Amino acid sequence: MRPFSAVAWLRRDAKRLLRLCLIVGAVALAWATGTTALAEASGALDLPYQLVLLDQRLPGLFRIHMAAAGLGLILLPCALLLRRQPMAHRILGRVGASSLSIGVAAGLPSAVLSSALPLARLGFLAQGVLCLVLLARAIAAISKRRVDDHQRAMLRVSAILFGVVVLRLAVIVVSDTGIRFDIAYAIIAWLSWLAPLLIVQRLIPARSMRRPVVHSQTVAP
């Protein structure tokens, strides 16, 4: 028997460990962002100045957007992690999809009425519309029992929604630099969700992996 080698073990399982770390990190960031959004919507945390202006322009509606989207960000990773537990996955998926639909739809006026540059507003609007389209596609696919199509659509939805996490982190980084904020914010408004979406798009198989349906045939004696 060959002696245990930590280096050999790391080489063999490096990709698996990296994937696990990325998943754990992404889930933790999504939960943290969703929890922060819920706290800001409820008033437990103060809204950033830019969001205060939106809250004044869209009283009530903006808080609904923050609360519903925040809840969706918390539930969506849970549903993905429990995809092998049909009952739990189904319940969390339905509640999470409903919350996200409400949150994203309520956020569309925020994109239009934002004080950001037109390029940034267009980026947020495109993010919201594409997210709703993919959510509708995922729901339609699972209602027809096209599980693979549903999974691919939800992976794309997850990538787009992860843009919210990237946006918050990028804003913190940009705020500490001498870069002109409004221009940087317009660029971030696109890259924050396009970059995760392109990465996930490369990882999703191009062809459907559905197993062919085998129809039973009655053989005459």
C-alpha positions as CSV (number, residue, x, y, z in Angstrom):
1,M,0.0,0.0,0.0
2,R,1.4,3.4,-1.0
3,P,1.9,5.8,1.9
4,F,-0.5,8.7,2.3
5,S,0.7,11.8,0.4
6,A,-1.0,15.1,1.1
7,V,0.4,16.6,-2.1
8,A,-1.0,13.7,-4.2
9,W,-4.4,14.0,-2.5
10,L,-4.5,17.8,-3.1
11,R,-3.6,17.3,-6.8
12,R,-6.2,14.7,-7.2
13,D,-9.0,16.6,-5.5
14,A,-7.9,20.2,-6.2
15,K,-10.8,20.8,-8.6
16,R,-13.3,19.3,-6.2
17,L,-12.0,21.4,-3.3
18,L,-12.0,24.6,-5.5
19,R,-15.5,23.9,-6.6
20,L,-16.7,23.4,-3.0
21,C,-15.0,26.6,-1.8
22,L,-16.6,28.6,-4.7
23,I,-20.0,27.2,-3.9
24,V,-19.7,27.8,-0.2
25,G,-18.4,31.3,-0.8
26,A,-21.1,32.2,-3.3
27,V,-23.9,30.9,-1.0
28,A,-22.5,32.8,2.0
29,L,-22.3,36.0,-0.1
30,A,-25.8,35.5,-1.4
31,W,-27.2,34.9,2.1
32,A,-25.3,38.0,3.5
33,T,-26.6,40.2,0.7
34,G,-30.1,38.9,1.0
35,T,-30.1,39.4,4.8
36,T,-28.8,42.9,4.4
37,A,-31.5,43.7,1.9
38,L,-34.2,42.4,4.3
39,A,-32.7,44.5,7.1
40,E,-32.6,47.6,5.0
41,A,-36.2,47.0,3.8
42,S,-37.5,46.6,7.3
43,G,-35.6,49.7,8.6
44,A,-33.2,47.7,10.9
45,L,-30.3,49.0,8.8
46,D,-30.1,52.5,7.2
47,L,-30.3,52.6,3.4
48,P,-27.3,54.0,1.6
49,Y,-27.8,57.6,0.4
50,Q,-28.4,56.6,-3.3
51,L,-31.1,54.1,-2.2
52,V,-32.7,56.6,0.1
53,L,-33.4,58.8,-3.0
54,L,-35.0,55.8,-4.7
55,D,-37.1,55.0,-1.6
56,Q,-38.4,58.6,-1.7
57,R,-39.3,58.4,-5.4
58,L,-40.9,55.0,-5.0
59,P,-42.4,54.9,-1.5
60,G,-43.5,51.4,-0.5
61,L,-42.6,49.8,-3.9
62,F,-38.9,50.1,-3.4
63,R,-39.1,48.5,0.0
64,I,-41.1,45.6,-1.5
65,H,-38.4,45.2,-4.1
66,M,-35.7,45.1,-1.4
67,A,-37.6,42.6,0.8
68,A,-38.8,40.3,-1.9
69,A,-35.5,40.2,-3.7
70,G,-33.6,39.7,-0.4
71,L,-35.8,36.8,0.5
72,G,-35.3,35.3,-2.9
73,L,-31.5,35.6,-2.6
74,I,-31.7,33.6,0.6
75,L,-34.0,30.9,-0.6
76,L,-32.6,30.3,-4.1
77,P,-29.2,28.9,-2.9
78,C,-31.1,26.7,-0.4
79,A,-33.3,25.3,-3.2
80,L,-30.3,24.6,-5.4
81,L,-28.4,22.9,-2.6
82,L,-31.5,20.7,-1.8
83,R,-32.2,19.8,-5.5
84,R,-31.8,16.1,-4.5
85,Q,-34.5,16.4,-1.9
86,P,-37.7,16.8,-4.1
87,M,-40.1,18.0,-1.5
88,A,-37.9,20.6,0.1
89,H,-36.6,21.7,-3.3
90,R,-40.1,22.1,-4.6
91,I,-41.3,24.2,-1.6
92,L,-38.3,26.4,-1.4
93,G,-38.2,26.7,-5.2
94,R,-41.8,27.9,-5.4
95,V,-41.5,30.4,-2.6
96,G,-38.1,31.6,-3.8
97,A,-39.3,32.0,-7.4
98,S,-42.4,33.9,-6.3
99,S,-40.3,36.2,-4.1
100,L,-37.8,36.8,-6.9
101,S,-40.6,37.5,-9.4
102,I,-42.1,40.1,-7.2
103,G,-38.8,41.6,-6.2
104,V,-37.4,41.8,-9.7
105,A,-40.7,43.2,-11.2
106,A,-40.9,45.8,-8.4
107,G,-37.2,46.7,-9.1
108,L,-37.8,47.6,-12.8
109,P,-39.2,51.1,-11.9
110,S,-36.2,51.6,-9.7
111,A,-34.0,51.0,-12.8
112,V,-35.9,53.6,-14.8
113,L,-36.1,56.3,-12.1
114,S,-32.6,55.9,-10.8
115,S,-30.4,59.0,-10.7
116,A,-27.5,57.0,-12.3
117,L,-26.3,57.5,-15.8
118,P,-28.6,56.2,-18.6
119,L,-26.1,53.5,-19.4
120,A,-26.3,52.2,-15.8
121,R,-30.1,52.4,-15.8
122,L,-30.2,50.4,-19.0
123,G,-27.9,47.8,-17.5
124,F,-30.2,47.3,-14.5
125,L,-33.3,47.3,-16.7
126,A,-31.7,44.6,-19.0
127,Q,-30.7,42.6,-15.9
128,G,-34.3,42.6,-14.5
129,V,-36.1,41.8,-17.8
130,L,-33.7,39.0,-18.6
131,C,-34.1,37.6,-15.1
132,L,-37.9,37.6,-15.4
133,V,-37.7,35.9,-18.8
134,L,-35.5,33.1,-17.6
135,L,-37.6,32.6,-14.5
136,A,-40.7,32.2,-16.7
137,R,-38.8,29.8,-18.9
138,A,-37.7,27.8,-15.8
139,I,-41.2,27.6,-14.5
140,A,-42.6,26.6,-17.8
141,A,-39.9,23.9,-18.3
142,I,-40.6,22.3,-14.9
143,S,-44.3,22.3,-15.4
144,K,-43.7,20.2,-18.5
145,R,-41.2,18.0,-16.6
146,R,-38.3,19.2,-18.6
147,V,-35.9,19.0,-15.7
148,D,-32.7,19.7,-17.6
149,D,-34.1,22.8,-19.3
150,H,-35.4,24.0,-15.8
151,Q,-32.0,23.5,-14.3
152,R,-30.2,25.3,-17.0
153,A,-32.6,28.3,-16.8
154,M,-32.3,28.5,-13.0
155,L,-28.5,28.4,-13.2
156,R,-28.6,31.4,-15.6
157,V,-31.1,33.1,-13.2
158,S,-28.7,32.4,-10.3
159,A,-25.8,33.9,-12.3
160,I,-27.8,37.1,-13.1
161,L,-28.9,37.5,-9.5
162,F,-25.4,37.0,-8.2
163,G,-24.8,40.3,-10.0
164,V,-26.4,41.9,-7.0
165,V,-23.6,40.5,-4.8
166,V,-20.9,41.5,-7.2
167,L,-22.5,45.0,-7.5
168,R,-22.3,45.7,-3.8
169,L,-18.7,44.4,-3.5
170,A,-17.6,46.4,-6.6
171,V,-19.2,49.6,-5.3
172,I,-17.3,49.3,-2.0
173,V,-14.0,48.8,-4.0
174,V,-14.7,51.7,-6.4
175,S,-15.7,54.0,-3.6
176,D,-12.1,53.8,-2.1
177,T,-10.5,54.7,-5.4
178,G,-10.1,58.0,-7.3
179,I,-12.2,56.7,-10.2
180,R,-15.2,58.8,-11.2
181,F,-18.0,57.0,-9.5
182,D,-20.9,57.6,-12.0
183,I,-18.9,56.2,-14.9
184,A,-17.6,53.3,-12.9
185,Y,-21.1,52.6,-11.6
186,A,-22.4,52.5,-15.2
187,I,-19.8,49.9,-16.2
188,I,-20.4,47.9,-13.0
189,A,-24.1,47.9,-13.7
190,W,-23.4,45.7,-16.8
191,L,-20.3,43.7,-15.8
192,S,-21.7,42.7,-12.4
193,W,-24.3,40.3,-13.9
194,L,-22.9,39.8,-17.4
195,A,-19.6,38.3,-16.1
196,P,-21.3,35.6,-13.9
197,L,-23.7,34.8,-16.7
198,L,-21.0,34.3,-19.3
199,I,-19.1,32.1,-16.8
200,V,-22.1,29.9,-16.1
201,Q,-23.0,29.9,-19.8
202,R,-19.6,28.3,-20.6
203,L,-20.1,25.7,-17.9
204,I,-23.6,24.6,-19.0
205,P,-23.5,21.8,-21.6
206,A,-24.5,23.0,-25.1
207,R,-26.7,20.0,-25.7
208,S,-29.6,18.8,-23.7
209,M,-28.6,16.0,-21.3
210,R,-32.1,14.6,-21.0
211,R,-32.3,10.9,-21.1
212,P,-34.4,9.6,-23.9
213,V,-37.8,8.4,-23.0
214,V,-38.2,4.7,-23.6
215,H,-41.8,3.8,-24.5
216,S,-42.9,0.4,-23.4
217,Q,-44.1,-1.9,-26.1
218,T,-46.5,-4.7,-25.8
219,V,-45.2,-7.8,-27.4
220,A,-47.7,-10.3,-28.7
221,P,-47.3,-13.8,-27.4
